C-alpha cells in the first residue's frame, strides 16, 4: 500500500480508539528501495516497526546479474511482474551534493 493509505489507517485507529499497528511487513527490496521515500519515514514517525519482505528480491541480488534459474523461469510472482528486469533496477541514482544527504 502507499504511505498515504497507511497514514489514513493510523488516523482511523486513533479516531476510534482502536489498538494501533505496531509493525508492518513492507515490500522492501534493495534493488529499488522505494519504501525509503515515504513509508519508512512514516513508520518511524508513527512508532511502527517494519519487517522487510523480500529484501534480496527473491534472490536477484544473490547471483550474477542476468543469471537465469529454474525458479526465475517458473515463479508466479516473477511472471506477474512483481520482479521485473527494468533498466532502473540496474542504475544507481546520482550521488547527492556534499552536505545535502
C-alpha positions in Angstrom: 0.0 0.0 0.0 1.0 3.6 -0.4 2.2 5.6 2.6 -0.9 7.9 2.4 -3.1 4.8 2.7 -1.3 3.5 5.7 -1.5 7.0 7.3 -5.3 7.0 6.8 -5.5 3.6 8.6 -3.5 5.0 11.5 -5.8 8.0 11.7 -8.9 5.8 11.7 -7.4 3.7 14.6 -6.8 6.9 16.5 -10.3 8.3 15.8 -12.0 5.1 17.0 -9.6 4.4 20.0 -8.6 1.2 18.4 -5.3 -0.6 19.1 -2.6 0.9 16.8 -0.5 -1.1 14.4 2.8 -1.9 16.0 4.5 -3.3 12.9 4.1 -3.8 9.2 5.7 -6.1 6.7 6.6 -3.9 3.7 7.8 -4.9 0.3 11.3 -3.6 0.6 13.9 -4.7 -1.9 17.4 -3.4 -2.0 17.2 -3.1 -5.8 14.8 -0.2 -5.9 14.4 0.8 -2.2 11.2 2.7 -2.9 10.0 2.2 0.7 12.7 4.6 1.9 11.0 7.6 0.3 7.7 7.7 2.2 6.7 4.5 4.0 9.7 4.1 6.3 9.8 7.7 7.4 6.0 7.5 8.1 6.6 4.3 10.2 9.4 5.9 12.2 7.2 9.0 12.9 4.2 6.8 13.9 6.3 4.4 16.0 5.5 1.4 13.8 8.3 -1.1 13.3 8.9 -2.7 9.9 9.8 -6.2 8.8 11.2 -6.2 5.2 9.6 -8.7 2.8 11.9 -9.9 0.1 14.9 -7.6 0.6 17.0 -9.6 -1.8 14.3 -9.6 -4.5 13.7 -13.3 -4.4 17.4 -14.0 -5.0 18.0 -11.4 -7.7 20.8 -9.9 -5.6 22.4 -13.2 -4.6 23.8 -14.2 -8.0 25.4 -12.6 -11.0 23.1 -10.1 -12.8 21.2 -11.7 -15.7 21.6 -15.2 -14.4 18.6 -17.4 -15.1 17.4 -20.0 -12.6 14.6 -22.6 -12.7 12.7 -20.5 -10.1 13.0 -17.3 -12.1 11.5 -19.1 -15.1 8.7 -20.8 -13.1 7.9 -18.3 -10.3 4.4 -16.9 -10.4 5.3 -13.6 -8.8 8.0 -13.0 -11.4 5.6 -13.8 -14.1 3.1 -11.3 -12.6 5.7 -8.6 -13.0 6.5 -8.1 -9.3 10.2 -8.5 -10.0 10.9 -7.1 -13.4 14.1 -6.7 -15.2 13.8 -2.9 -15.6 16.7 -0.7 -16.5 16.0 1.3 -13.4 16.9 -1.8 -11.3 20.5 -1.6 -12.7 21.0 2.1 -12.5 22.2 3.9 -9.4 20.9 7.4 -8.7 23.4 10.2 -8.9 25.1 11.0 -5.6 23.7 13.8 -3.5 25.8 17.0 -3.4 28.0 17.2 -0.3 26.2 18.3 2.8 22.7 17.5 1.5 22.4 13.8 2.3 
